[in-house]
Amino acid sequence: MSLLSEFPEIRSQSLMNKMMQTSIDETALRGDLKRDEPMSHHTSWKTGGNADFYYSPADIEDLAMFIAMLPKSLPIFWVGNGSNLLVRDAGVSGAVVSIAGVLDSFEILGDNKLKLGAGLACAKAARNAAKQGLSGIEFLAGIPGTIGGALAMNAGAYGGDTWQCVEQVEIMNRSGDVRTLQREQFEVAYRSVSIAKDEWFISATVKLEKKDSEKIREQIRTMLSERADAQPLGQLSCGSVFRNPEGDYAARLIEACGLKGHAIGGACVSDKHANFIINTGSATSTDIEQLIEHVRHRVAEKFTIELIPEVRMIGDQVDEVSH
Ligand SMILES: Cc1cc2nc3c(=O)[nH]c(=O)nc-3n(C[C@H](O)[C@H](O)[C@H](O)COP(=O)(O)OP(=O)(O)OC[C@H]3O[C@@H](n4cnc5c(N)ncnc54)[C@H](O)[C@@H]3O)c2cc1C
């Protein structure tokens, strides 16, 4: 049993102290501010401890106001749909901001360009682009995140990735100021992009190619059906846990170690796709993190290849929580 579940008042006391030190003028806010919010409600693994503060803004002005009023010492974490996120069981000390479903505009700019809000669901962006006869983001149809998460992760599939069609992005900083940056100002690589600490994506302008709508839709249907054949959809996961090492596949290496079906607590390596870890119902984030470490260890032992997690991990270890 964890220290926190045994002594819940430890977190409440620490939260109480933080709330007293954190001057949030709630009367000025129009969004939804929650305290001690279970992050398991906001991650696709459905695990994770509580966040001190969780804010879903009303709009961009409200978001800027909230960000600017937080003391500089308070860590801020942005999340989208939590579909690539492991939140540790002791929770998140600081403020979590979610713009999923809020800054979710889909603007047609002409010249085959779209401006996509960072809170827009990837699947919706792909579907709406198809409707406009615009091709280039079909692969986003099967990615259960937001445009902001896809930008942060340089999410990709079927040979495409998010930044391949990005021309410019809008960024918000810790003072709540928004500015526009060009694609060339970022270093983009496989599942990563350089973005300064405490800066976050607000929108992206993408340049696409004109094609026949029905052909684009057909392409999306094919991708979704291949995905359903290969991946354990409908089970609680974060998609691929590890990046593919150069010239190989993490799933192949994990399977070759005989780890399909291997479980720690309620976390289990998928029988269908070895790079997926499933929460079979009772998993904690600790179970999942331990299984990730176990898989890394076994693959390193057998192949001398260091698997790098694609999944982002945030939050406190249970024994790190401040009293
Ligand atoms: C079934 C399944 C299939 C998947 N298939 C794929 C796939 O084919 N390809 C692929 O690449 N991924 C895949 N994923 C993983 C995941 O969906 C992607 O990484 C997605 O881009 C994450 O988006 P999100 O909004 O859920 O981000 P989150 O998981 O909420 O956050 C991920 C990271 O992005 C950061 N972030 C989120 N929003 C912003 C923002 N606005 N500004 C700055 N940083 C931000 C967070 O701080 C965090 O570090 C899959 C996941 C699942 C569950």
The ligand as an SDF file (V2000), in Angstrom:
LIG
                    3D

 53 58  0  0  0  0  0  0  0  0999 V2000
   -4.4700    3.5320  -29.3000 C   0  0  0  0  0  0  0  0  0  0  0  0
   -3.3920    4.5570  -29.4910 C   0  0  0  0  0  0  0  0  0  0  0  0
   -2.7730    4.6520  -30.7320 C   0  0  0  0  0  0  0  0  0  0  0  0
   -1.7450    5.5880  -30.9270 C   0  0  0  0  0  0  0  0  0  0  0  0
   -1.1580    5.6590  -32.1540 N   0  0  0  0  0  0  0  0  0  0  0  0
   -0.1580    6.5650  -32.3550 C   0  0  0  0  0  0  0  0  0  0  0  0
    0.4860    6.6480  -33.6430 C   0  0  0  0  0  0  0  0  0  0  0  0
    0.1450    5.9630  -34.5950 O   0  0  0  0  0  0  0  0  0  0  0  0
    1.4830    7.5600  -33.7780 N   0  0  0  0  0  0  0  0  0  0  0  0
    1.8810    8.3610  -32.7560 C   0  0  0  0  0  0  0  0  0  0  0  0
    2.8060    9.1790  -32.9490 O   0  0  0  0  0  0  0  0  0  0  0  0
    1.2900    8.2970  -31.5350 N   0  0  0  0  0  0  0  0  0  0  0  0
    0.2890    7.4250  -31.3200 C   0  0  0  0  0  0  0  0  0  0  0  0
   -0.3120    7.3470  -30.0890 N   0  0  0  0  0  0  0  0  0  0  0  0
    0.1820    8.1880  -28.9700 C   0  0  0  0  0  0  0  0  0  0  0  0
   -0.5240    9.5530  -28.8090 C   0  0  0  0  0  0  0  0  0  0  0  0
   -1.8640    9.4870  -29.2550 O   0  0  0  0  0  0  0  0  0  0  0  0
    0.2260   10.6670  -29.5540 C   0  0  0  0  0  0  0  0  0  0  0  0
    1.5330   10.8260  -29.0440 O   0  0  0  0  0  0  0  0  0  0  0  0
   -0.5040   12.0170  -29.4490 C   0  0  0  0  0  0  0  0  0  0  0  0
    0.1270   12.9430  -30.2900 O   0  0  0  0  0  0  0  0  0  0  0  0
   -0.5450   12.5760  -28.0210 C   0  0  0  0  0  0  0  0  0  0  0  0
   -1.4730   13.6660  -28.0280 O   0  0  0  0  0  0  0  0  0  0  0  0
   -2.2320   14.0880  -26.6920 P   0  0  0  0  0  0  0  0  0  0  0  0
   -3.0530   15.2820  -27.0200 O   0  0  0  0  0  0  0  0  0  0  0  0
   -2.9530   12.9310  -26.1130 O   0  0  0  0  0  0  0  0  0  0  0  0
   -0.9940   14.5170  -25.8010 O   0  0  0  0  0  0  0  0  0  0  0  0
   -0.7310   14.1610  -24.2620 P   0  0  0  0  0  0  0  0  0  0  0  0
   -0.5800   12.6870  -24.1210 O   0  0  0  0  0  0  0  0  0  0  0  0
   -1.7400   14.8260  -23.4170 O   0  0  0  0  0  0  0  0  0  0  0  0
    0.6890   14.8470  -24.0580 O   0  0  0  0  0  0  0  0  0  0  0  0
    1.8390   14.3140  -24.6950 C   0  0  0  0  0  0  0  0  0  0  0  0
    2.9670   15.3450  -24.5860 C   0  0  0  0  0  0  0  0  0  0  0  0
    2.6120   16.4920  -25.3430 O   0  0  0  0  0  0  0  0  0  0  0  0
    2.6860   17.6670  -24.5220 C   0  0  0  0  0  0  0  0  0  0  0  0
    1.6290   18.5910  -24.9780 N   0  0  0  0  0  0  0  0  0  0  0  0
    0.3060   18.3220  -25.1140 C   0  0  0  0  0  0  0  0  0  0  0  0
   -0.3380   19.4070  -25.6000 N   0  0  0  0  0  0  0  0  0  0  0  0
    0.6070   20.3700  -25.7490 C   0  0  0  0  0  0  0  0  0  0  0  0
    0.5860   21.7160  -26.2260 C   0  0  0  0  0  0  0  0  0  0  0  0
   -0.5320   22.3040  -26.6310 N   0  0  0  0  0  0  0  0  0  0  0  0
    1.7610   22.4130  -26.2540 N   0  0  0  0  0  0  0  0  0  0  0  0
    2.9130   21.8380  -25.8520 C   0  0  0  0  0  0  0  0  0  0  0  0
    3.0010   20.5620  -25.3920 N   0  0  0  0  0  0  0  0  0  0  0  0
    1.8680   19.8430  -25.3550 C   0  0  0  0  0  0  0  0  0  0  0  0
    2.4500   17.1730  -23.1060 C   0  0  0  0  0  0  0  0  0  0  0  0
    3.0190   18.0760  -22.1760 O   0  0  0  0  0  0  0  0  0  0  0  0
    3.1900   15.8300  -23.1510 C   0  0  0  0  0  0  0  0  0  0  0  0
    4.5740   16.0320  -22.9740 O   0  0  0  0  0  0  0  0  0  0  0  0
   -1.3410    6.4380  -29.8620 C   0  0  0  0  0  0  0  0  0  0  0  0
   -1.9860    6.3340  -28.6210 C   0  0  0  0  0  0  0  0  0  0  0  0
   -3.0000    5.4180  -28.4360 C   0  0  0  0  0  0  0  0  0  0  0  0
   -3.6910    5.3400  -27.1020 C   0  0  0  0  0  0  0  0  0  0  0  0
  1  2  1  0
  2  3  1  0
  2 52  2  0
  3  4  2  0
  4  5  1  0
  4 50  1  0
  5  6  2  0
  6  7  1  0
  6 13  1  0
  7  8  2  0
  7  9  1  0
  9 10  1  0
 10 11  2  0
 10 12  1  0
 12 13  2  0
 13 14  1  0
 14 15  1  0
 14 50  1  0
 15 16  1  0
 16 17  1  0
 16 18  1  0
 18 19  1  0
 18 20  1  0
 20 21  1  0
 20 22  1  0
 22 23  1  0
 23 24  1  0
 24 25  2  0
 24 26  1  0
 24 27  1  0
 27 28  1  0
 28 29  2  0
 28 30  1  0
 28 31  1  0
 31 32  1  0
 32 33  1  0
 33 34  1  0
 33 48  1  0
 34 35  1  0
 35 36  1  0
 35 46  1  0
 36 37  1  0
 36 45  1  0
 37 38  2  0
 38 39  1  0
 39 40  1  0
 39 45  2  0
 40 41  1  0
 40 42  2  0
 42 43  1  0
 43 44  2  0
 44 45  1  0
 46 47  1  0
 46 48  1  0
 48 49  1  0
 50 51  2  0
 51 52  1  0
 52 53  1  0
M  END
$$$$
